Amino acid sequence: MSPILLPLTRALEQLTDPALFGVVWRSALFSTLFFAAIMTGTVAIVGRPNVGKSTLLNHLIGAHVAITSRKAQTTRHRIQGILTDPISQFIFVDTPGYQTQHANALNRLMNRTVGQVACEVDVVVFVIDAGHWDPRDEPLLGLIPEKAPVILALNKVDKVDDKTKIAETLVEANAKRDFAALVPISASKGTQLKALLAEIRARLPQREAIYGADEITDKSERFLAAVEDERHDQILLVVEMTD
């Protein structure tokens, strides 16, 4: 089988075989057990606005270190979320959503930040909507260097009733780039996140951990408190609108 088709085949197997869906791909996980040092590296989570990047980061870390909202453009800080387990340390960078509208100075700066982060990290997780490939994904994909290992995360699989649409998205996306892996996930439900971590881990360099095991972000408590206050304000706004 062609090496290019292998990640696509593995992703499709997860959709068609109930025994595989939700199971960590053992080859990626077990290979790390042979290293004396842990696997440590930086990971950029990139994607269009509101594809679920901040939700994904928060669920992986197990705490709210990034702002989540139905309103686009709410993530404007390069927040690092840190996840450490016995064999690896993931240092996640939550980037702004790539802006395709309103070419103002802020959006241009946010787009440059996306491209810069993608060039600097060890692994890129490219998040798209599982239901379809959106043409607006392509300019962002073009910002990522060809040599960068890119894992495609097809998010919100729980919201796609017809699973053949996810398979179609996998096939169409696979034609856009030679992805290192393709993983259907649900960031909000936690579906397939262990599989996603296994794929990331397999591509991290071997080196000592940078942060302590109990650290989950490089931001101050004051900054996180501000994020939590903004989340609280958003919840109140939703409640007021539905009353």
Accessible surface in RSA format (square Angstrom, percent):
REM  Atomic radii and reference values for relative SASA: ProtOr
REM  Chains: A
REM  Algorithm: Lee & Richards
REM  Probe-radius: 1.40
REM  Slices: 20
REM RES _ NUM      All-atoms   Total-Side   Main-Chain    Non-polar    All polar
REM                ABS   REL    ABS   REL    ABS   REL    ABS   REL    ABS   REL
RES MET A   1   164.99  85.4  78.79  52.1  86.20 205.2  94.06  80.0  70.93  94.0
RES SER A   2    49.21  41.6  35.63  47.6  13.58  31.3  30.96  65.9  18.25  25.6
RES PRO A   3   112.14  81.7  99.55  90.8  12.59  45.8 103.35  85.3   8.80  54.7
RES ILE A   4    89.07  50.7  88.04  65.6   1.03   2.5  88.64  63.8   0.43   1.2
RES LEU A   5    85.42  47.6  85.42  61.1   0.00   0.0  85.42  60.0   0.00   0.0
RES LEU A   6    86.19  48.0  86.19  61.7   0.00   0.0  86.19  60.5   0.00   0.0
RES PRO A   7    13.07   9.5  11.90  10.9   1.17   4.2  13.07  10.8   0.00   0.0
RES LEU A   8    17.71   9.9  17.71  12.7   0.00   0.0  17.71  12.4   0.00   0.0
RES THR A   9    39.72  28.3  38.72  39.3   1.00   2.4  27.87  37.4  11.85  17.9
RES ARG A  10    55.20  23.2  54.28  27.7   0.91   2.2  19.50  26.6  35.70  21.6
RES ALA A  11     0.00   0.0   0.00   0.0   0.00   0.0   0.00   0.0   0.00   0.0
RES LEU A  12    47.72  26.6  47.50  34.0   0.23   0.6  47.72  33.5   0.00   0.0
RES GLU A  13    78.51  45.1  77.34  58.5   1.17   2.8  23.10  44.7  55.41  45.2
RES GLN A  14     0.91   0.5   0.22   0.2   0.69   1.7   0.22   0.5   0.69   0.5
RES LEU A  15    35.70  19.9   7.42   5.3  28.27  71.1   8.57   6.0  27.13  73.0
RES THR A  16   108.58  77.2  77.80  78.9  30.77  73.3  70.63  94.9  37.95  57.4
RES ASP A  17    55.37  38.8  53.42  53.2   1.95   4.6  15.89  37.4  39.48  39.4
RES PRO A  18   122.10  89.0  98.98  90.2  23.11  84.0 106.03  87.5  16.07  99.9
RES ALA A  19    77.98  71.7  52.83  81.5  25.15  57.2  64.32  90.6  13.66  36.2
RES LEU A  20    62.06  34.6  61.61  44.1   0.45   1.1  61.61  43.3   0.45   1.2
RES PHE A  21    74.04  37.0  58.83  36.4  15.21  39.6  58.83  35.7  15.21  43.5
RES GLY A  22    45.37  56.0   0.00   N/A  45.37  56.0  16.62  45.6  28.76  64.4
RES VAL A  23    45.08  29.7  41.99  38.0   3.09   7.4  45.02  39.1   0.06   0.2
RES VAL A  24    29.54  19.4  26.91  24.4   2.63   6.3  26.91  23.4   2.63   7.1
RES TRP A  25    26.39  10.6  22.84  11.1   3.55   8.3  22.38  11.9   4.01   6.5
RES ARG A  26   142.04  59.6 136.74  69.7   5.30  12.6  41.75  57.1 100.29  60.8
RES SER A  27    83.09  70.2  62.61  83.6  20.48  47.2  58.15 123.8  24.94  34.9
RES ALA A  28     9.34   8.6   3.96   6.1   5.37  12.2   9.34  13.1   0.00   0.0
RES LEU A  29    45.02  25.1  45.02  32.2   0.00   0.0  45.02  31.6   0.00   0.0
RES PHE A  30   101.48  50.8 101.32  62.8   0.16   0.4 101.32  61.4   0.16   0.5
RES SER A  31    51.30  43.4  43.38  57.9   7.93  18.3  40.46  86.2  10.84  15.2
RES THR A  32     4.25   3.0   1.56   1.6   2.70   6.4   1.56   2.1   2.70   4.1
RES LEU A  33   103.13  57.4  75.81  54.2  27.32  68.7  77.72  54.6  25.41  68.4
RES PHE A  34   178.60  89.4 143.90  89.1  34.70  90.3 150.01  90.9  28.59  81.8
RES PHE A  35    90.29  45.2  72.96  45.2  17.32  45.1  75.32  45.7  14.97  42.8
RES ALA A  36   112.60 103.5  66.98 103.4  45.62 103.8  78.89 111.1  33.71  89.3
RES ALA A  37    36.89  33.9  25.67  39.6  11.22  25.5  34.32  48.3   2.57   6.8
RES ILE A  38    39.30  22.4  36.30  27.0   3.00   7.2  37.61  27.1   1.70   4.6
RES MET A  39    10.92   5.7  10.92   7.2   0.00   0.0  10.92   9.3   0.00   0.0
RES THR A  40     0.00   0.0   0.00   0.0   0.00   0.0   0.00   0.0   0.00   0.0
RES GLY A  41     0.00   0.0   0.00   N/A   0.00   0.0   0.00   0.0   0.00   0.0
RES THR A  42    31.07  22.1  31.07  31.5   0.00   0.0  26.90  36.1   4.17   6.3
RES VAL A  43     0.00   0.0   0.00   0.0   0.00   0.0   0.00   0.0   0.00   0.0
RES ALA A  44     0.00   0.0   0.00   0.0   0.00   0.0   0.00   0.0   0.00   0.0
RES ILE A  45     0.39   0.2   0.39   0.3   0.00   0.0   0.39   0.3   0.00   0.0
RES VAL A  46     0.07   0.0   0.07   0.1   0.00   0.0   0.07   0.1   0.00   0.0
RES GLY A  47     0.45   0.6   0.00   N/A   0.45   0.6   0.32   0.9   0.13   0.3
RES ARG A  48    17.68   7.4  17.57   9.0   0.10   0.2   1.58   2.2  16.10   9.8
RES PRO A  49    31.30  22.8  20.91  19.1  10.38  37.7  23.83  19.7   7.46  46.4
RES ASN A  50    66.31  45.7  44.52  43.0  21.79  52.5  29.94  72.1  36.37  35.2
RES VAL A  51     2.74   1.8   2.66   2.4   0.08   0.2   2.74   2.4   0.00   0.0
RES GLY A  52    13.99  17.3   0.00   N/A  13.99  17.3  13.09  35.9   0.90   2.0
RES LYS A  53    12.12   5.9  10.20   6.3   1.92   4.6   1.50   1.3  10.62  11.3
RES SER A  54    10.11   8.5   7.65  10.2   2.46   5.7   5.68  12.1   4.43   6.2
RES THR A  55    45.80  32.6  44.54  45.2   1.25   3.0  25.27  33.9  20.53  31.0
RES LEU A  56     0.60   0.3   0.60   0.4   0.00   0.0   0.60   0.4   0.00   0.0
RES LEU A  57     0.00   0.0   0.00   0.0   0.00   0.0   0.00   0.0   0.00   0.0
RES ASN A  58    11.05   7.6   8.33   8.0   2.72   6.5   8.27  19.9   2.78   2.7
RES HIS A  59    81.98  44.8  64.03  44.5  17.95  45.9  40.26  41.5  41.71  48.5
RES LEU A  60    15.80   8.8   2.46   1.8  13.34  33.5   5.09   3.6  10.70  28.8
RES ILE A  61    17.60  10.0   0.17   0.1  17.44  42.0   0.26   0.2  17.35  47.1
RES GLY A  62    65.90  81.3   0.00   N/A  65.90  81.3  32.74  89.8  33.16  74.3
RES ALA A  63    34.51  31.7  24.06  37.1  10.44  23.8  33.72  47.5   0.79   2.1
RES HIS A  64    79.34  43.4  65.84  45.8  13.50  34.5  43.78  45.1  35.56  41.4
RES VAL A  65     0.56   0.4   0.56   0.5   0.00   0.0   0.56   0.5   0.00   0.0
RES ALA A  66     0.00   0.0   0.00   0.0   0.00   0.0   0.00   0.0   0.00   0.0
RES ILE A  67    10.80   6.1   9.92   7.4   0.88   2.1   9.92   7.1   0.88   2.4
RES THR A  68    37.91  27.0  30.29  30.7   7.62  18.2  17.08  22.9  20.83  31.5
RES SER A  69    36.43  30.8   9.00  12.0  27.43  63.2  11.87  25.3  24.56  34.4
RES ARG A  70   222.38  93.4 198.38 101.1  24.00  57.1  83.12 113.6 139.26  84.4
RES LYS A  71   156.03  76.1 147.16  90.3   8.87  21.1  97.20  87.5  58.83  62.7
RES ALA A  72    37.88  34.8  29.58  45.7   8.29  18.9  29.72  41.9   8.15  21.6
RES GLN A  73    47.22  26.4  37.26  27.2   9.96  23.7   6.13  13.0  41.09  31.2
RES THR A  74    27.75  19.7  16.49  16.7  11.26  26.8  16.05  21.6  11.70  17.7
RES THR A  75    14.22  10.1  11.36  11.5   2.86   6.8   5.74   7.7   8.49  12.8
RES ARG A  76   117.06  49.1  92.74  47.3  24.32  57.9  29.38  40.2  87.68  53.1
RES HIS A  77    84.54  46.2  80.71  56.1   3.83   9.8  43.86  45.2  40.68  47.3
RES ARG A  78    95.37  40.0  83.30  42.5  12.07  28.7  33.37  45.6  61.99  37.6
RES ILE A  79     1.74   1.0   1.74   1.3   0.00   0.0   1.74   1.3   0.00   0.0
RES GLN A  80    37.12  20.8  37.12  27.1   0.00   0.0   5.46  11.6  31.66  24.0
RES GLY A  81     0.00   0.0   0.00   N/A   0.00   0.0   0.00   0.0   0.00   0.0
RES ILE A  82     2.19   1.2   0.00   0.0   2.19   5.3   0.00   0.0   2.19   5.9
RES LEU A  83    38.29  21.3  37.29  26.7   0.99   2.5  38.29  26.9   0.00   0.0
RES THR A  84    38.73  27.5  12.82  13.0  25.91  61.7  12.82  17.2  25.91  39.2
RES ASP A  85    37.91  26.6  28.61  28.5   9.30  22.0  28.29  66.6   9.62   9.6
RES PRO A  86   128.43  93.6  97.87  89.2  30.56 111.1 111.14  91.8  17.29 107.5
RES ILE A  87    41.30  23.5  39.85  29.7   1.45   3.5  40.48  29.1   0.82   2.2
RES SER A  88     0.00   0.0   0.00   0.0   0.00   0.0   0.00   0.0   0.00   0.0
RES GLN A  89     0.03   0.0   0.03   0.0   0.00   0.0   0.00   0.0   0.03   0.0
RES PHE A  90     0.00   0.0   0.00   0.0   0.00   0.0   0.00   0.0   0.00   0.0
RES ILE A  91     2.60   1.5   2.60   1.9   0.00   0.0   2.60   1.9   0.00   0.0
RES PHE A  92     0.24   0.1   0.24   0.1   0.00   0.0   0.24   0.1   0.00   0.0
RES VAL A  93     7.17   4.7   7.17   6.5   0.00   0.0   7.17   6.2   0.00   0.0
RES ASP A  94     0.00   0.0   0.00   0.0   0.00   0.0   0.00   0.0   0.00   0.0
RES THR A  95     0.00   0.0   0.00   0.0   0.00   0.0   0.00   0.0   0.00   0.0
RES PRO A  96     3.07   2.2   3.01   2.7   0.06   0.2   3.01   2.5   0.06   0.4
RES GLY A  97     4.50   5.6   0.00   N/A   4.50   5.6   0.86   2.4   3.64   8.2
RES TYR A  98    34.12  15.9  34.12  19.4   0.00   0.0   3.50   2.6  30.62  37.7
RES GLN A  99    14.35   8.0   5.86   4.3   8.49  20.2   0.48   1.0  13.86  10.5
RES THR A 100    66.01  46.9  26.21  26.6  39.80  94.9  26.36  35.4  39.65  59.9
RES GLN A 101   120.98  67.6 109.60  80.1  11.38  27.1  37.08  78.9  83.90  63.6
RES HIS A 102   124.95  68.3 104.24  72.5  20.71  53.0  74.36  76.6  50.59  58.9
RES ALA A 103    86.24  79.3  58.37  90.1  27.87  63.4  64.94  91.5  21.30  56.4
RES ASN A 104    72.09  49.7  64.18  62.0   7.91  19.0  40.00  96.3  32.09  31.0
RES ALA A 105    68.70  63.2  60.21  92.9   8.49  19.3  61.31  86.3   7.39  19.6
RES LEU A 106    72.36  40.3  65.90  47.1   6.46  16.2  69.78  49.0   2.58   6.9
RES ASN A 107     3.44   2.4   3.44   3.3   0.00   0.0   2.93   7.1   0.51   0.5
RES ARG A 108   118.56  49.8 115.90  59.1   2.65   6.3  50.96  69.6  67.60  41.0
RES LEU A 109    95.12  53.0  95.12  68.1   0.00   0.0  95.12  66.8   0.00   0.0
RES MET A 110     6.65   3.4   5.43   3.6   1.23   2.9   6.65   5.7   0.00   0.0
RES ASN A 111    29.09  20.1  27.16  26.2   1.93   4.6  11.93  28.7  17.16  16.6
RES ARG A 112   150.51  63.2 138.89  70.8  11.62  27.7  76.81 105.0  73.70  44.7
RES THR A 113    22.96  16.3  21.96  22.3   1.00   2.4   6.36   8.5  16.61  25.1
RES VAL A 114     0.55   0.4   0.55   0.5   0.00   0.0   0.55   0.5   0.00   0.0
RES GLY A 115    10.45  12.9   0.00   N/A  10.45  12.9  10.45  28.7   0.00   0.0
RES GLN A 116    95.90  53.6  86.59  63.3   9.31  22.2  29.68  63.2  66.22  50.2
RES VAL A 117     0.43   0.3   0.37   0.3   0.07   0.2   0.43   0.4   0.00   0.0
RES ALA A 118     1.47   1.4   0.21   0.3   1.26   2.9   0.21   0.3   1.26   3.3
RES CYS A 119    81.22  61.4  50.57  56.4  30.65  72.0  21.48  54.4  59.74  64.4
RES GLU A 120   102.86  59.1  68.01  51.5  34.85  83.0  41.59  80.4  61.27  50.0
RES VAL A 121    22.71  14.9   5.63   5.1  17.08  41.2   6.01   5.2  16.70  45.3
RES ASP A 122    41.22  28.9  31.03  30.9  10.18  24.1   7.95  18.7  33.27  33.2
RES VAL A 123     0.23   0.2   0.00   0.0   0.23   0.6   0.23   0.2   0.00   0.0
RES VAL A 124     0.57   0.4   0.57   0.5   0.00   0.0   0.57   0.5   0.00   0.0
RES VAL A 125     1.01   0.7   1.01   0.9   0.00   0.0   1.01   0.9   0.00   0.0
RES PHE A 126     0.25   0.1   0.25   0.2   0.00   0.0   0.25   0.2   0.00   0.0
RES VAL A 127     0.14   0.1   0.00   0.0   0.14   0.3   0.00   0.0   0.14   0.4
RES ILE A 128     0.00   0.0   0.00   0.0   0.00   0.0   0.00   0.0   0.00   0.0
RES ASP A 129    34.92  24.5  34.87  34.7   0.04   0.1   0.66   1.6  34.25  34.2
RES ALA A 130     0.00   0.0   0.00   0.0   0.00   0.0   0.00   0.0   0.00   0.0
RES GLY A 131    20.89  25.8   0.00   N/A  20.89  25.8  11.21  30.8   9.68  21.7
RES HIS A 132    92.25  50.4  88.60  61.6   3.65   9.3  71.52  73.7  20.73  24.1
RES TRP A 133    14.78   5.9   2.90   1.4  11.88  27.9   2.90   1.5  11.88  19.3
RES ASP A 134    12.61   8.8  12.61  12.6   0.00   0.0   0.59   1.4  12.02  12.0
RES PRO A 135   101.09  73.7  94.15  85.8   6.94  25.2  94.45  78.0   6.64  41.2
RES ARG A 136   113.26  47.6 110.62  56.4   2.64   6.3  41.23  56.3  72.04  43.7
RES ASP A 137     0.47   0.3   0.47   0.5   0.00   0.0   0.00   0.0   0.47   0.5
RES GLU A 138    73.42  42.2  66.59  50.4   6.84  16.3  19.79  38.3  53.63  43.8
RES PRO A 139    64.20  46.8  47.31  43.1  16.89  61.4  59.22  48.9   4.98  30.9
RES LEU A 140     0.21   0.1   0.21   0.2   0.00   0.0   0.21   0.1   0.00   0.0
RES LEU A 141    14.17   7.9  12.47   8.9   1.70   4.3  12.47   8.8   1.70   4.6
RES GLY A 142    65.66  81.0   0.00   N/A  65.66  81.0  36.23  99.4  29.43  65.9
RES LEU A 143    69.31  38.6  55.81  39.9  13.49  33.9  59.03  41.5  10.27  27.6
RES ILE A 144     5.74   3.3   0.53   0.4   5.22  12.6   0.74   0.5   5.01  13.6
RES PRO A 145    36.55  26.6  23.72  21.6  12.83  46.6  36.55  30.2   0.00   0.0
RES GLU A 146   151.53  87.0 127.29  96.3  24.24  57.7  67.59 130.7  83.94  68.5
RES LYS A 147   190.62  93.0 154.59  94.9  36.03  85.8 109.73  98.8  80.89  86.2
RES ALA A 148    15.11  13.9   6.31   9.7   8.80  20.0   9.74  13.7   5.37  14.2
RES PRO A 149    48.14  35.1  40.06  36.5   8.08  29.4  48.14  39.7   0.00   0.0
RES VAL A 150     2.30   1.5   0.18   0.2   2.12   5.1   0.18   0.2   2.12   5.7
RES ILE A 151     0.00   0.0   0.00   0.0   0.00   0.0   0.00   0.0   0.00   0.0
RES LEU A 152     0.00   0.0   0.00   0.0   0.00   0.0   0.00   0.0   0.00   0.0
RES ALA A 153     0.00   0.0   0.00   0.0   0.00   0.0   0.00   0.0   0.00   0.0
RES LEU A 154     0.00   0.0   0.00   0.0   0.00   0.0   0.00   0.0   0.00   0.0
RES ASN A 155     3.43   2.4   3.43   3.3   0.00   0.0   0.00   0.0   3.43   3.3
RES LYS A 156    50.98  24.9  49.40  30.3   1.58   3.8  26.10  23.5  24.88  26.5
RES VAL A 157     5.57   3.7   5.57   5.0   0.00   0.0   5.57   4.8   0.00   0.0
RES ASP A 158    56.61  39.7  23.89  23.8  32.73  77.4  25.41  59.8  31.21  31.1
RES LYS A 159   148.58  72.5 116.55  71.5  32.03  76.3  77.05  69.3  71.53  76.2
RES VAL A 160    15.64  10.3  12.08  10.9   3.56   8.6  15.13  13.1   0.51   1.4
RES ASP A 161   143.34 100.4 112.96 112.4  30.38  71.8  41.64  98.0 101.70 101.4
RES ASP A 162    67.79  47.5  59.46  59.2   8.33  19.7  27.70  65.2  40.09  40.0
RES LYS A 163    95.49  46.6  90.38  55.5   5.10  12.1  77.26  69.5  18.23  19.4
RES THR A 164    82.48  58.7  79.98  81.1   2.50   6.0  74.47 100.0   8.01  12.1
RES LYS A 165   105.02  51.2 104.46  64.1   0.56   1.3  47.40  42.7  57.61  61.4
RES ILE A 166     0.37   0.2   0.37   0.3   0.00   0.0   0.37   0.3   0.00   0.0
RES ALA A 167    27.30  25.1  27.30  42.1   0.00   0.0  27.30  38.5   0.00   0.0
RES GLU A 168   114.11  65.5 106.69  80.7   7.42  17.7  47.34  91.6  66.77  54.5
RES THR A 169     3.32   2.4   1.65   1.7   1.67   4.0   1.45   1.9   1.87   2.8
RES LEU A 170     0.00   0.0   0.00   0.0   0.00   0.0   0.00   0.0   0.00   0.0
RES VAL A 171    81.11  53.4  78.63  71.2   2.48   6.0  78.63  68.3   2.48   6.7
RES GLU A 172    80.65  46.3  75.34  57.0   5.31  12.7  27.90  54.0  52.76  43.1
RES ALA A 173     0.00   0.0   0.00   0.0   0.00   0.0   0.00   0.0   0.00   0.0
RES ASN A 174    15.85  10.9   9.27   9.0   6.58  15.8   0.48   1.2  15.37  14.9
RES ALA A 175    89.15  82.0  47.28  73.0  41.87  95.2  58.50  82.4  30.65  81.2
RES LYS A 176    82.32  40.2  50.37  30.9  31.95  76.1  20.70  18.6  61.62  65.6
RES ARG A 177    23.81  10.0  11.35   5.8  12.47  29.7  17.39  23.8   6.43   3.9
RES ASP A 178    90.99  63.7  68.37  68.1  22.62  53.5  27.25  64.1  63.74  63.6
RES PHE A 179     2.28   1.1   0.00   0.0   2.28   5.9   0.01   0.0   2.27   6.5
RES ALA A 180    26.95  24.8  10.39  16.0  16.56  37.7  21.67  30.5   5.28  14.0
RES ALA A 181     1.85   1.7   1.81   2.8   0.04   0.1   1.85   2.6   0.00   0.0
RES LEU A 182     0.33   0.2   0.00   0.0   0.33   0.8   0.00   0.0   0.33   0.9
RES VAL A 183     0.00   0.0   0.00   0.0   0.00   0.0   0.00   0.0   0.00   0.0
RES PRO A 184     0.00   0.0   0.00   0.0   0.00   0.0   0.00   0.0   0.00   0.0
RES ILE A 185     0.07   0.0   0.07   0.1   0.00   0.0   0.07   0.1   0.00   0.0
RES SER A 186     0.22   0.2   0.18   0.2   0.04   0.1   0.06   0.1   0.16   0.2
RES ALA A 187     1.18   1.1   0.75   1.2   0.43   1.0   0.75   1.1   0.43   1.1
RES SER A 188    68.07  57.5  45.07  60.2  23.00  53.0  40.62  86.5  27.45  38.5
RES LYS A 189   143.70  70.1 112.33  68.9  31.37  74.7  58.57  52.7  85.13  90.7
RES GLY A 190    25.00  30.8   0.00   N/A  25.00  30.8   6.55  18.0  18.46  41.3
RES THR A 191    38.36  27.3  30.28  30.7   8.08  19.3  20.48  27.5  17.88  27.0
RES GLN A 192     8.21   4.6   0.05   0.0   8.16  19.4   3.09   6.6   5.12   3.9
RES LEU A 193    12.22   6.8  11.70   8.4   0.53   1.3  11.70   8.2   0.53   1.4
RES LYS A 194   151.17  73.7 146.92  90.1   4.24  10.1  90.42  81.4  60.75  64.7
RES ALA A 195     1.63   1.5   0.70   1.1   0.93   2.1   0.70   1.0   0.93   2.5
RES LEU A 196     0.35   0.2   0.35   0.3   0.00   0.0   0.35   0.2   0.00   0.0
RES LEU A 197    24.69  13.8  24.69  17.7   0.00   0.0  24.69  17.3   0.00   0.0
RES ALA A 198     0.00   0.0   0.00   0.0   0.00   0.0   0.00   0.0   0.00   0.0
RES GLU A 199     1.41   0.8   1.41   1.1   0.00   0.0   0.00   0.0   1.41   1.1
RES ILE A 200     0.19   0.1   0.19   0.1   0.00   0.0   0.19   0.1   0.00   0.0
RES ARG A 201    17.33   7.3  17.33   8.8   0.00   0.0   0.00   0.0  17.33  10.5
RES ALA A 202    43.69  40.2  14.81  22.9  28.88  65.7  16.72  23.6  26.97  71.4
RES ARG A 203    70.57  29.6  49.27  25.1  21.30  50.7  24.72  33.8  45.86  27.8
RES LEU A 204     6.08   3.4   0.00   0.0   6.08  15.3   0.09   0.1   5.99  16.1
RES PRO A 205    46.03  33.5  35.41  32.3  10.61  38.6  45.87  37.9   0.16   1.0
RES GLN A 206    87.91  49.2  59.76  43.7  28.15  67.0  17.10  36.4  70.81  53.7
RES ARG A 207    97.24  40.8  89.47  45.6   7.77  18.5  48.18  65.8  49.06  29.7
RES GLU A 208   147.67  84.8 137.75 104.2   9.92  23.6  54.87 106.1  92.79  75.8
RES ALA A 209    47.21  43.4  21.25  32.8  25.97  59.1  21.25  29.9  25.97  68.8
RES ILE A 210   103.13  58.7  71.18  53.0  31.96  77.0  76.34  55.0  26.79  72.7
RES TYR A 211    52.94  24.7  43.70  24.9   9.24  24.0  27.00  20.3  25.93  32.0
RES GLY A 212    32.45  40.0   0.00   N/A  32.45  40.0  28.59  78.5   3.86   8.6
RES ALA A 213    85.72  78.8  58.82  90.8  26.90  61.2  59.20  83.4  26.53  70.3
RES ASP A 214   130.25  91.2 100.91 100.4  29.35  69.4  50.30 118.4  79.95  79.7
RES GLU A 215    73.64  42.3  66.86  50.6   6.78  16.2  29.14  56.4  44.50  36.3
RES ILE A 216    67.42  38.4  65.42  48.7   2.00   4.8  65.42  47.1   2.00   5.4
RES THR A 217    16.45  11.7   5.62   5.7  10.83  25.8   5.62   7.6  10.83  16.4
RES ASP A 218    70.10  49.1  35.47  35.3  34.63  81.9  18.59  43.7  51.52  51.4
RES LYS A 219    67.11  32.7  52.99  32.5  14.13  33.6  11.40  10.3  55.71  59.3
RES SER A 220    66.92  56.5  51.55  68.8  15.37  35.4  51.72 110.1  15.20  21.3
RES GLU A 221   154.78  88.9 145.29 109.9   9.49  22.6  60.54 117.1  94.25  76.9
RES ARG A 222   210.18  88.2 200.04 102.0  10.14  24.1  75.98 103.8 134.21  81.3
RES PHE A 223    47.02  23.5  42.40  26.3   4.62  12.0  46.72  28.3   0.30   0.9
RES LEU A 224    40.08  22.3  37.05  26.5   3.03   7.6  37.37  26.2   2.71   7.3
RES ALA A 225    52.53  48.3  44.85  69.2   7.69  17.5  51.76  72.9   0.77   2.0
RES ALA A 226    58.15  53.5  48.48  74.8   9.67  22.0  52.69  74.2   5.46  14.5
RES VAL A 227     4.70   3.1   3.54   3.2   1.16   2.8   4.70   4.1   0.00   0.0
RES GLU A 228    80.17  46.0  80.06  60.6   0.11   0.3  44.93  86.9  35.24  28.8
RES ASP A 229    89.07  62.4  87.62  87.2   1.45   3.4  23.46  55.2  65.61  65.4
RES GLU A 230    70.47  40.5  67.65  51.2   2.82   6.7  20.13  38.9  50.33  41.1
RES ARG A 231    41.87  17.6  41.08  20.9   0.79   1.9   2.48   3.4  39.38  23.9
RES HIS A 232    99.88  54.6  98.43  68.4   1.45   3.7  65.19  67.2  34.68  40.4
RES ASP A 233    87.27  61.1  81.33  80.9   5.95  14.1  26.93  63.4  60.35  60.2
RES GLN A 234    40.42  22.6  37.96  27.7   2.46   5.9  31.64  67.3   8.78   6.7
RES ILE A 235    89.39  50.9  87.17  64.9   2.22   5.3  89.35  64.3   0.04   0.1
RES LEU A 236    82.11  45.7  82.11  58.7   0.00   0.0  82.11  57.7   0.00   0.0
RES LEU A 237   100.49  56.0  98.64  70.6   1.85   4.7 100.12  70.3   0.37   1.0
RES VAL A 238    74.07  48.7  73.48  66.5   0.60   1.4  74.07  64.4   0.00   0.0
RES VAL A 239    70.84  46.6  70.01  63.4   0.83   2.0  70.84  61.5   0.00   0.0
RES GLU A 240   119.20  68.4 101.93  77.1  17.26  41.1  39.25  75.9  79.95  65.3
RES MET A 241   145.82  75.5 109.09  72.2  36.73  87.5 102.56  87.2  43.26  57.3
RES THR A 242   105.90  75.3  69.77  70.7  36.13  86.1  64.83  87.1  41.06  62.1
RES ASP A 243   142.14  99.6  78.16  77.8  63.99 151.3  60.62 142.7  81.52  81.3
END  Absolute sums over single chains surface
CHAIN  1 A    12101.2       9757.3       2343.9       7147.5       4953.7
END  Absolute sums over all chains
TOTAL         12101.2       9757.3       2343.9       7147.5       4953.7
